[in-house]
Amino acid sequence: MPQAIAHRGYKVAFPENTMGAFKGAVEVGAHAIETDLHLSKDGVVVLSHDATLKRCFGLDQKIADCDWSYLSTLKTVREPQQNMPRLSDLLEYLAQPGLESIWVLLDIKVDDDGHDLLTRVAATLASVPTPRPWKERIILGGWNDTYLSLVRSILPGFPLALIGFSPLYASRFLSQPDVHFNMLQKTLVGPIGRRFIKSVRKSGRSLFLWTVNDEEWMEWSIRKESDGVITDDPKLFLEVCKRYTEAGESRKREVALVSGKGRRAWRMVNLYAGAFCLQVIAFVLMVFFSGRLTRMGKRKGERL
């Protein structure tokens, strides 16, 4: 059964990427937390998806232009209001007794200088003691080979994951035996995705799927035997897993597209149509931006 990975924490119940969201995810049973890394002006690793403060904190400023002393005073726009956490805050929480099994999937954002960001991440990891080594609890995700190479250089021995939305592009990394895969779930629906999943399985790598919030796609992810499902609602996903396990083969037959339940079948048609449209968009983006995706971080990676 796939593990429940809380996308930016327990996002449906708390402001994303906050300690409230992370603690809430653990409390409802999530196996892991997915979060995003950025660097403040004075070199503090903070947890935020966006490079700016606009969406979550209502301020038209870049994180990279602000010192931590200022960022630490901000409150989220969304209730219940929360502060922006540092990576060290999350690590100190997870280092507590009883939480040793919780692991973290980190998204290395490309807005920052990769070398500087990962150097600070390494220092932060070294500064927080844990009874179970962080190398066994953290997977570092990058969007291209340059960032994955930076991780190998600065944080040797840590597990790696390619974050991607194109199985065609991701297939290039099957030749790298230390790379796992963190893929946009809807781009794996259909024959191309099916072949990619089969190749990942054959290679013995882990496959994580994002961002899965519909129960039907949760069930699809279970049937595909993914290793982890990244979701805004880990509580719902765990409930779906429980129902799926209890129902057994009869449930598997029910969720098939050819199911006789008209309303469900029509919803599945809509979901698959949406997935197909997303794949078309992903393909177009891949055609036009594949070169840029490959080059991202090249200037920053010249230090290697």
C-alpha positions as CSV (number, residue, x, y, z in Angstrom):
1,M,0.0,0.0,0.0
2,P,1.4,3.5,-0.9
3,Q,2.6,5.7,2.0
4,A,0.7,8.9,2.7
5,I,2.9,11.9,2.0
6,A,1.4,15.2,3.2
7,H,1.8,17.8,0.5
8,R,3.1,20.9,2.2
9,G,1.7,19.4,5.3
10,Y,-1.9,18.8,6.1
11,K,-2.9,21.5,3.5
12,V,-6.7,21.0,3.6
13,A,-6.8,21.9,7.3
14,F,-3.9,24.3,7.8
15,P,-1.9,27.0,5.9
16,E,0.6,25.2,3.8
17,N,4.2,24.7,4.7
18,T,3.7,25.7,8.4
19,M,4.4,23.8,11.6
20,G,0.7,23.5,12.2
21,A,0.3,21.8,8.8
22,F,3.3,19.5,9.5
23,K,2.2,18.5,13.0
24,G,-1.4,18.1,11.8
25,A,-0.2,15.7,9.1
26,V,1.7,13.6,11.6
27,E,-1.3,13.5,14.0
28,V,-3.6,12.1,11.3
29,G,-1.2,9.4,10.4
30,A,0.9,10.6,7.5
31,H,4.1,8.6,6.9
32,A,6.0,11.5,5.4
33,I,6.0,15.3,4.7
34,E,6.6,17.0,1.4
35,T,7.9,20.5,1.6
36,D,9.8,23.2,-0.4
37,L,13.1,24.9,0.2
38,H,14.1,28.6,-0.3
39,L,16.9,30.7,1.1
40,S,16.5,34.0,2.9
41,K,18.7,37.0,2.2
42,D,20.9,36.1,5.2
43,G,21.2,32.5,4.3
44,V,18.5,30.8,6.4
45,V,16.7,27.8,4.8
46,V,13.0,28.4,5.0
47,L,10.0,26.3,4.0
48,S,7.9,27.9,1.3
49,H,6.6,26.8,-2.1
50,D,6.6,30.3,-3.6
51,A,9.6,32.5,-4.1
52,T,7.5,35.4,-3.1
53,L,5.4,36.3,0.0
54,K,2.3,37.4,-2.0
55,R,0.1,34.3,-2.0
56,C,0.6,33.0,1.5
57,F,1.5,36.2,3.4
58,G,-0.1,39.0,1.4
59,L,3.1,40.9,0.8
60,D,4.6,41.8,-2.5
61,Q,8.2,40.8,-1.6
62,K,10.7,38.1,-2.5
63,I,11.9,35.7,0.2
64,A,15.5,36.2,-1.2
65,D,15.2,39.9,-0.4
66,C,14.3,39.4,3.2
67,D,16.3,38.5,6.3
68,W,15.0,35.8,8.6
69,S,14.5,38.3,11.5
70,Y,11.8,39.9,9.3
71,L,10.4,36.7,7.8
72,S,9.9,35.2,11.3
73,T,7.5,38.0,12.2
74,L,5.1,37.3,9.4
75,K,1.7,35.5,9.7
76,T,-0.1,33.6,7.0
77,V,-3.2,35.2,5.3
78,R,-5.1,31.9,5.8
79,E,-6.5,31.0,9.2
80,P,-5.4,29.6,11.6
81,Q,-2.6,32.1,11.1
82,Q,0.9,30.6,11.3
83,N,4.5,31.7,11.0
84,M,6.9,30.7,8.2
85,P,9.1,27.9,9.5
86,R,12.8,27.2,8.9
87,L,14.0,23.8,7.9
88,S,15.6,23.6,11.3
89,D,12.2,24.0,12.9
90,L,10.8,21.0,11.1
91,L,13.9,18.9,11.8
92,E,13.9,19.7,15.5
93,Y,10.2,18.6,15.6
94,L,10.9,15.4,13.8
95,A,13.9,14.6,16.0
96,Q,11.6,14.2,19.0
97,P,11.3,10.7,20.4
98,G,8.4,8.7,18.8
99,L,8.7,10.4,15.4
100,E,11.7,8.6,14.1
101,S,9.6,6.8,11.4
102,I,8.4,10.1,9.8
103,W,10.5,11.0,6.7
104,V,10.7,14.1,4.5
105,L,10.6,14.7,0.8
106,L,12.3,18.0,0.0
107,D,11.7,20.0,-3.2
108,I,14.8,22.0,-4.1
109,K,13.4,25.1,-5.8
110,V,15.2,26.5,-8.8
111,D,14.7,30.2,-7.9
112,D,17.7,30.1,-5.6
113,D,21.3,29.4,-6.3
114,G,21.4,25.6,-6.0
115,H,25.0,25.5,-4.6
116,D,24.3,28.1,-1.9
117,L,20.9,26.5,-1.0
118,L,22.2,23.0,-0.7
119,T,25.3,24.1,1.2
120,R,23.0,25.7,3.8
121,V,20.8,22.6,3.8
122,A,23.8,20.5,4.6
123,A,24.8,22.8,7.5
124,T,21.3,22.7,8.8
125,L,21.1,19.0,8.8
126,A,24.4,18.7,10.6
127,S,23.2,21.1,13.3
128,V,20.1,19.1,14.3
129,P,20.9,15.8,16.1
130,T,18.6,12.9,15.5
131,P,18.5,9.3,16.8
132,R,18.0,8.0,13.3
133,P,20.3,9.5,10.6
134,W,18.8,12.1,8.3
135,K,20.2,10.1,5.4
136,E,17.5,7.5,6.2
137,R,14.8,10.1,6.7
138,I,15.2,12.6,3.9
139,I,14.9,12.4,0.1
140,L,16.1,15.4,-1.9
141,G,14.2,16.2,-5.0
142,G,15.5,18.1,-8.0
143,W,14.0,19.1,-11.4
144,N,17.0,18.3,-13.6
145,D,20.4,16.6,-13.7
146,T,22.3,19.7,-12.6
147,Y,20.5,19.9,-9.3
148,L,20.7,16.2,-8.7
149,S,24.5,16.4,-9.4
150,L,24.7,19.2,-6.9
151,V,23.0,17.0,-4.3
152,R,25.5,14.2,-5.0
153,S,28.4,16.6,-4.5
154,I,27.2,18.5,-1.4
155,L,25.1,15.9,0.3
156,P,26.6,12.6,-0.7
157,G,24.7,9.5,0.4
158,F,21.3,11.2,0.5
159,P,18.6,9.6,-1.6
160,L,17.6,11.5,-4.8
161,A,14.3,11.9,-6.6
162,L,13.7,13.5,-10.0
163,I,10.6,15.8,-9.8
164,G,8.9,15.9,-13.1
165,F,5.7,16.2,-15.2
166,S,6.9,14.3,-18.3
167,P,7.5,10.5,-18.3
168,L,9.4,11.0,-21.6
169,Y,11.9,13.4,-20.0
170,A,12.0,11.3,-16.7
171,S,12.9,8.2,-18.7
172,R,16.3,9.7,-19.4
173,F,17.1,9.2,-15.7
174,L,16.4,5.5,-15.6
175,S,20.1,5.0,-16.5
176,Q,21.0,6.7,-13.2
177,P,20.6,3.9,-10.5
178,D,20.5,6.3,-7.5
179,V,17.5,8.3,-8.8
180,H,13.9,7.7,-7.7
181,F,10.9,9.5,-9.3
182,N,8.4,12.0,-8.0
183,M,5.9,12.5,-10.9
184,L,2.8,14.4,-11.6
185,Q,0.2,11.7,-11.3
186,K,-2.1,12.6,-14.2
187,T,0.7,12.6,-16.7
188,L,1.1,8.8,-16.1
189,V,-2.4,7.9,-17.1
190,G,-2.4,6.1,-20.4
191,P,0.0,3.9,-22.5
192,I,3.1,6.2,-22.1
193,G,2.7,6.4,-18.4
194,R,2.0,2.7,-18.1
195,R,5.3,1.9,-19.8
196,F,7.1,4.4,-17.6
197,I,5.7,2.9,-14.4
198,K,6.7,-0.6,-15.7
199,S,10.2,0.6,-16.3
200,V,10.5,2.2,-12.9
201,R,9.2,-1.0,-11.3
202,K,11.7,-3.1,-13.3
203,S,14.6,-0.9,-12.2
204,G,13.7,-1.2,-8.5
205,R,13.2,2.5,-7.9
206,S,10.6,4.3,-5.8
207,L,7.7,6.1,-7.5
208,F,5.9,8.9,-5.7
209,L,2.9,10.6,-7.3
210,W,1.7,14.2,-6.9
211,T,-0.7,15.9,-6.2
212,V,-3.5,13.4,-5.7
213,N,-6.7,14.7,-4.0
214,D,-9.5,12.9,-5.8
215,E,-10.5,9.6,-4.3
216,E,-10.7,8.0,-7.7
217,W,-7.1,8.9,-8.5
218,M,-6.1,7.8,-5.0
219,E,-7.5,4.4,-5.8
220,W,-5.7,4.5,-9.2
221,S,-2.5,5.2,-7.4
222,I,-3.0,2.2,-5.1
223,R,-3.8,-0.1,-8.1
224,K,-0.6,1.1,-9.8
225,E,1.4,0.1,-6.6
226,S,3.0,3.5,-6.2
227,D,5.4,3.8,-3.3
228,G,3.9,7.1,-2.0
229,V,1.0,9.4,-2.7
230,I,1.5,13.1,-2.2
231,T,-1.8,14.6,-1.2
232,D,-3.2,17.7,0.5
233,D,-5.4,15.4,2.6
234,P,-3.4,12.5,4.1
235,K,-6.3,11.6,6.3
236,L,-8.6,11.0,3.4
237,F,-6.0,9.0,1.6
238,L,-5.5,6.8,4.6
239,E,-9.3,6.2,4.7
240,V,-9.3,5.3,1.0
241,C,-6.4,2.9,1.6
242,K,-8.3,1.3,4.5
243,R,-11.5,0.9,2.5
244,Y,-9.6,-0.5,-0.5
245,T,-7.9,-3.1,1.6
246,E,-11.0,-4.1,3.4
247,A,-13.0,-4.4,0.2
248,G,-10.4,-6.5,-1.6
249,E,-11.0,-7.7,-5.2
250,S,-14.6,-6.6,-5.2
251,R,-13.5,-3.0,-4.8
252,K,-11.0,-3.3,-7.5
253,R,-13.7,-4.4,-9.9
254,E,-16.0,-1.6,-8.8
255,V,-13.5,1.1,-9.5
256,A,-12.9,0.0,-13.1
257,L,-14.1,2.4,-15.8
258,V,-16.5,-0.2,-17.1
259,S,-18.3,-0.3,-13.8
260,G,-22.1,-0.3,-14.2
261,K,-22.5,2.6,-11.8
262,G,-23.3,5.4,-14.3
263,R,-22.5,8.4,-12.2
264,R,-19.2,7.0,-11.1
265,A,-18.4,6.0,-14.7
266,W,-19.2,9.4,-16.0
267,R,-17.0,11.0,-13.3
268,M,-14.2,8.7,-14.3
269,V,-14.6,9.7,-17.9
270,N,-14.3,13.4,-16.9
271,L,-11.2,12.6,-14.8
272,Y,-9.5,10.8,-17.6
273,A,-10.4,13.6,-20.0
274,G,-8.9,16.1,-17.7
275,A,-5.8,13.9,-17.4
276,F,-5.5,13.7,-21.2
277,C,-5.8,17.5,-21.5
278,L,-3.0,17.9,-18.9
279,Q,-0.8,15.5,-20.8
280,V,-1.2,17.5,-24.0
281,I,-0.2,20.7,-22.1
282,A,2.7,18.9,-20.5
283,F,3.8,17.6,-23.9
284,V,3.6,21.1,-25.4
285,L,5.6,22.5,-22.5
286,M,8.1,19.7,-22.9
287,V,8.6,20.5,-26.6
288,F,9.1,24.2,-26.1
289,F,10.9,24.2,-22.8
290,S,12.9,20.9,-22.7
291,G,16.1,22.8,-23.5
292,R,15.5,25.3,-20.7
293,L,14.6,22.5,-18.3
294,T,17.9,20.8,-19.1
295,R,19.9,24.0,-18.7
296,M,18.3,25.1,-15.4
297,G,21.1,25.6,-12.9
298,K,23.9,25.2,-15.4
299,R,25.6,28.5,-14.4
300,K,25.1,27.6,-10.8
301,G,26.4,24.1,-11.3
302,E,29.7,25.3,-13.0
303,R,31.3,25.2,-9.5
304,L,31.2,21.4,-9.6
